[in-house]
Amino acid sequence: MPGTLLIVGCGYLGEHLLRLAQASGWRVLVTSRSPERCQRLQSLGAQAIPCEVPHPGDVARLPDAAVLVYAVSLSTAEHLGDSPAWLSGLQLLLSRWQEQPSRWRRFVLLSSTSVYAQNNEKWVSESDPTEPISLSGRISLQGEAAAQQARDWGGEVVVARLSGIYGPGRVVYARQFREQLPLLADPNGWLNLIHVEDAARAILALVDTRQPDLVYNITDDEPVRRYDYWQALSRWLGLPIPPVQSRPIDSPVNRRISNAKLKRDLGLTWLYPSYRMGVPHSLALTSAAATGL
């Protein structure tokens, strides 16, 4: 379906999506709040548009495109009144879309598996209840509900629920190990991850596919208990495991996210089906970049 793809909020994941989409023949437009970030994205061949998403004037000036991917980072530290910028910006975009449905043919919302609150260690699929406990999960679910309402007036919406994204320069818990900061999590809880390159490939498939379903989990094949992950990371980094301060009351969620629907519908196979492959590779690339190799 290559045409024009608009990535709103082109950060770490968005940059990987940009590269893949360009290689697949898409004309890619991106937005960022940062002028410096816009310059970098321009250097990658994208048309970069400075945009403060919750600002009505900026949103009104966004160009038409075949597909819009809402990839703004959800930060609960940024608020507009009582609503975070992520949700305010999303609602504004959806409102403009309803006023002018021809602006974008498909709207892909990047959400989070934090919308699931199961704590029974079982596998969780897209059909399971969403009763989030965390603030970020509740905000994500509000955003999903707003996006899904677009289907009432004929808008084509796809929701991608992403698990923890990692990759070069962004390995989960690596900073805590290097700085020996306390690990504030239940060591027996499950960790659900996805390599940034595989996440971008899955999103591009949702952009490209003819008739996607409404909601998909994007996560790898092998959830891992945190302590097992910490032991592996300790070996790979050559560093001791930092002090563990288990606070199960603060993070009661304990579930394994299933990707069966995504792989069945889209026929995807992962480059990094497990943290066992993806994390060492990411650490090696991070080290090489730091030493200039």
C-alpha positions, -999 to 999 in steps of 0.1 A, spaced: 0 0 0 30 24 -1 19 61 -2 25 88 24 30 77 61 28 103 88 45 94 121 34 118 149 60 119 176 90 103 160 112 91 188 133 60 194 107 36 180 95 60 154 130 64 139 132 26 133 98 27 118 109 56 95 138 36 82 118 5 75 90 24 59 114 43 36 130 10 25 95 -3 17 87 26 -6 67 48 17 71 86 16 75 94 53 66 126 71 74 129 108 68 153 136 88 162 167 87 188 194 125 193 192 141 214 165 173 194 170 154 162 166 137 175 134 172 182 120 183 146 127 151 132 111 156 154 80 191 140 77 175 105 75 155 116 45 122 124 61 102 156 59 103 167 96 76 190 109 80 208 142 48 201 162 36 204 197 8 178 195 -17 192 220 -14 227 203 -45 231 180 -27 252 155 1 227 151 -24 198 147 -44 218 121 -13 222 100 -4 185 99 -5 172 63 -28 146 48 -14 110 46 -26 75 37 -18 64 73 -11 82 105 9 65 133 4 81 167 38 74 183 39 102 209 56 90 241 33 87 270 48 106 298 27 111 330 51 139 339 36 162 312 2 175 320 -23 198 304 -47 205 332 -56 171 345 -49 153 312 -14 143 301 -3 157 268 -4 122 252 -41 119 257 -49 156 250 -30 154 217 -46 121 207 -81 135 214 -74 166 194 -61 146 164 -91 123 165 -114 153 166 -98 169 135 -100 135 118 -137 133 124 -141 168 109 -121 158 79 -122 120 74 -103 122 42 -71 135 59 -59 100 69 -73 67 57 -60 47 87 -50 56 122 -25 34 141 -24 41 178 7 29 197 -6 19 231 8 -4 259 3 -38 274 0 -19 307 -37 -19 300 -38 -55 313 -38 -60 351 -38 -97 354 -16 -110 382 -21 -148 380 9 -155 357 -13 -167 329 -10 -159 292 -30 -128 283 -45 -122 248 -63 -93 232 -97 -107 243 -88 -107 280 -102 -79 303 -84 -46 305 -86 -32 340 -53 -13 344 -39 -5 378 -11 19 368 -17 55 358 0 50 325 -23 19 319 -54 39 327 -43 67 304 -35 43 276 -69 27 279 -87 61 277 -67 67 245 -77 34 231 -114 41 239 -112 75 222 -95 60 191 -120 31 188 -149 55 188 -137 66 154 -150 33 140 -185 46 147 -182 71 119 -161 49 96 -126 57 107 -102 28 102 -83 24 135 -57 -2 147 -44 -3 182 -9 -18 189 -3 -27 225 34 -28 229 53 -45 257 86 -32 270 107 -19 241 145 -24 242 173 -21 217 207 -5 211 212 23 237 181 13 256 184 -21 273 160 -27 302 177 -24 336 211 -17 321 214 17 337 205 3 371 233 -23 367 259 2 356 251 26 384 242 -1 409 209 15 416 182 -5 435 160 -28 415 125 -18 426 104 -47 413 92 -82 422 120 -105 411 95 -133 405 73 -113 382 72 -117 345 89 -93 321 74 -89 286 97 -74 260 100 -66 223 131 -55 204 127 -21 188 134 -35 153 107 -62 157 83 -36 171 89 -14 141 84 -43 117 51 -52 134 38 -17 132 47 -14 95 28 -46 89 -2 -30 106 2 0 84 5 -21 53 -20 -50 58 -53 -48 40 -78 -56 67 -62 -56 102 -82 -63 133 -88 -37 159 -62 -46 186 -29 -65 185 -3 -73 212 33 -66 201 56 -87 222 83 -113 217 80 -151 221 96 -155 255 84 -137 286 110 -140 314 110 -138 351 128 -106 362 153 -124 383 163 -148 355 166 -117 333 188 -99 359 210 -130 362 215 -130 324 221 -93 323 247 -97 350 266 -122 330 265 -101 298 276 -69 315 300 -85 339 284 -66 368 268 -78 400 230 -77 404 222 -45 422 202 -46 455 167 -58 450 139 -40 468 108 -60 460 76 -39 461 48 -62 449 22 -38 463 34 -11 439 35 -34 409 10 -63 414 7 -70 377 22 -104 369 12 -119 335 26 -132 302 15 -114 271 6 -135 241 15 -125 205 -3 -155 189 -30 -133 172 -4 -109 156 17 -138 143 -13 -157 130 -30 -127 112 2 -111 98 25 -141 94 53 -123 112 85 -140 125 108 -121 148 144 -112 142 149 -114 180 122 -138 193 138 -137 228 157 -114 250 184 -141 249 193 -130 213 182 -94 214 198 -81 245 234 -93 239 232 -79 204 219 -46 216 246 -44 243 273 -51 216 260 -24 193 258 1 223 294 -7 232 306 -4 197 289 30 193 304 43 226 339 33 215 335 46 179 340 12 163 
